Amino acid sequence: MKLFISADIEGISGVTNDAQASQTGPQFAEARRWMTGDVNAAIEGAIEAGVTQVLVKDAHGWALNLLPDGIDERATLLQGWGVEDGMMEGLTEAYGLAFLVGYHPRAGTPDGVLSHTWSGALRRLVVNGIEMGEMGLSALFAGALGVPIALVTTCEAGSRQARELLPWVETASVKRGITRFAAELIPIKRAQDVIRDAARRAVERRGEMEPLQLQAPFVVRTTWSSPGMAQTCAAHEGLALVDEYTVEFSETDQLAALRRLRQVFRIAQTN
């Protein structure tokens, strides 16, 4: 069975603030090692449970975080950004399961370590009435291809949000958020043991996993940090201003809605 792993950094073992998560941060080199270790733990557990092929998508910042000379040799690594599919670039219907490693809670989560949704510009995201962050968007992308999310590794708040959206999912909590920039950490070696065990269980339970698929039409609302961003979006065809900060659009296809959202995000950033 083929496994796809999308790896972010804010939910990685040991990471607490931007000094570690930012490519220009003074502790970024250490965070890259921890990120590579967390991904390897997930790979090891999955292969122990029967996975035969693994593709890892580096999905943070410049997408050049994971150490190519440190990744488990049984996996392949996709770095850099494609055109349309962002954090899930490389996933196809040929994969049996997907893992989200090092993900973080959505924007506005007070006990979520480094919580945000794509950037500080996007304050709130709602799809068909369900508030979501990057975990939800990645799960929707995978679901559009018929691929279940089987494992999420993150902080305790992220695990809570993952289970609310995906009741069947395995989670591995590697820290407990005190505030957005403070956390009680599990020692990294022990945290990676937790990830390895959760990955093994996720694959063993693959028959219980379900792809996240919502009912059409797909109505997407984005709330921005400034009225100017919302107004810039609303000037484009198919985007309607709901209030001073919020824009809405709809699509009839789940994958098309996600790709449209990426376009809307780029439009807002031009303001």
Buried (B, 14 or more C-beta within 10 A) or exposed (E): BBBBBBBBBBBBBBBBBBBBBBEEBEBBEBBBBBBBBBBBBBBBBBBBBEBEBBBBBBBBBEBBBBBEEBBBEBBEBBBEBEEEBBBBBBBEEEBBBBBBBBBBBBBBBEBBBBBBBBEEBBBBBBBBEEBBBBBBBBBBBBBBBEBBBBBBBBBBBBBBBBBEBBEEBBBBBBBBBEEBEEBEBBEBEEBBBBBBBBBBBBBBBBEEBEBBEBEEEBBBBBBBBBBEBBBBBBEEEEBEBEEEBBBBBBBEEBBEBBBBBBBBBEBBBEB
